[in-house]
């Protein structure tokens, strides 16, 4: 299986989403660097790319892009970089479990309630 097949969102849709929902919400002077950074973060989170895109979009809307980009980068380094993309949604893999909790905490910090 190719790495691209592990993404939940196609490359074209990821790029469009980053441009419109994340970068478009940021101050113009920070957009170029933020675009590269957001793309790298989302690529790192292959298998969990929907959550990474979502958290970055909510953070950008609230003026918290930098804070949450740092959180995502740190969490990836500490918990997910060694977990295969196909295993990142497996409830028996410790890094995947920590990542689900991490995203839940991010959404709560951003004031986003889970849908029932």
C-alpha angles and dihedrals in degrees: 000000000000123000090243090059089060093062115099092207122049119247093248092051092045091053093047092047092049091049097046107030103031113021093036089061095054130087111272095242092060100042102092096053092038092054093056091044094049091048091052093048093050091046090050089053094056106159089028096047094122091060093045091051092046096049092047091049094050090045092050090051090053096044092251101111095121094048095050095039087058091047092051093047093049095045091050091052094046102039118007113035093087096044114097112242091241090056098048093098096044112117091210096059111089095214091051092049091050089049093054089051090046093054091046089053091048092053091048091050089052092049094249114143121209115254116242 
